[in-house]
Amino acid sequence: MAPRVGKAGSRAQVGSRSKVVPIDLPGVKAEEYQGKANSREALIESIESATATIDFKYPVKIKIEHDAGVMDCYAVFWIWMRHITLHVKERWPDAYAKFDHKGNAMHDMVCQMFLGMTKPAKVGKTIIHARQKTLTSPRMSKGELIDLLRRIEEWAISVGIALPQPRSEYTQHKGLE
């Protein structure tokens, strides 16, 4: 097996210390930067800072990997919204033609079906009217999110849509892992 030269800018997180691993090969100067980025902007910024020390005299290999760790319930929710959207648009094109491919309209529909409305409240002289509950407002506990995902999954099965089951907090809770 050929010796590994290394990589620059692999995964970096803004504000955290990058792991620098010099690789000692005669005539080759290589470093490995590792970390995690939670947004596109953080990724771009970390690649810029990691490559700032490289003189580009030699070719540079940048490798970006998806962290295959456990997805949180929010990630599963959005995967499912896009998946359900594709299926309902395919099955009932006239009824769901205006649904966007990102799942935003399905999000609104699912929130209306399963979460309901907030209660009206009076704060001083101001009346806050009832509004649609969403995935993030009011904030839901992990248990509430898992329950919501369970109800969405049961509904999807009842209309003939099998949902993907990525490794997640939800599948761990269900005992699938």
BELNORKA-V726143 format. One record per pair of residues at least 12 apart in sequence whose C-alpha atoms are under 7 Angstrom apart, sorted by the first residue. I is the first residue (numbers start at 1). J is the second residue. If there is no record, write none. Layout:
# BELNORKA-V726143
<<I,J> <I,J>>
This chain:
# BELNORKA-V726143
<<5,23> <5,30> <6,23> <6,30> <6,31> <6,32> <7,31> <7,32> <7,61> <7,62> <7,63> <8,31> <8,32> <8,33> <8,50> <8,60> <8,61> <8,62> <9,32> <9,33> <9,34> <9,47> <9,50> <9,51> <9,62> <10,33> <10,34> <10,62> <10,63> <10,64> <11,33> <11,34> <11,35> <11,36> <11,37> <11,64> <12,33> <12,34> <12,35> <12,36> <12,37> <12,43> <12,46> <13,35> <13,36> <13,37> <13,42> <13,46> <14,42> <14,46> <18,33> <18,34> <18,35> <19,33> <19,34> <20,32> <20,33> <33,50> <70,167> <70,168> <70,169> <71,167> <71,168> <71,169> <72,168> <72,169> <73,145> <73,146> <73,168> <73,169> <73,170> <77,149> <80,163> <81,103> <81,106> <81,107> <82,101> <82,102> <82,103> <85,99> <85,101> <85,103> <85,106> <86,101> <111,133> <111,134> <112,132> <115,133> <116,132> <116,133> <117,130> <117,131> <117,132> <117,133> <118,130> <118,131> <118,132> <118,133> <146,170>>
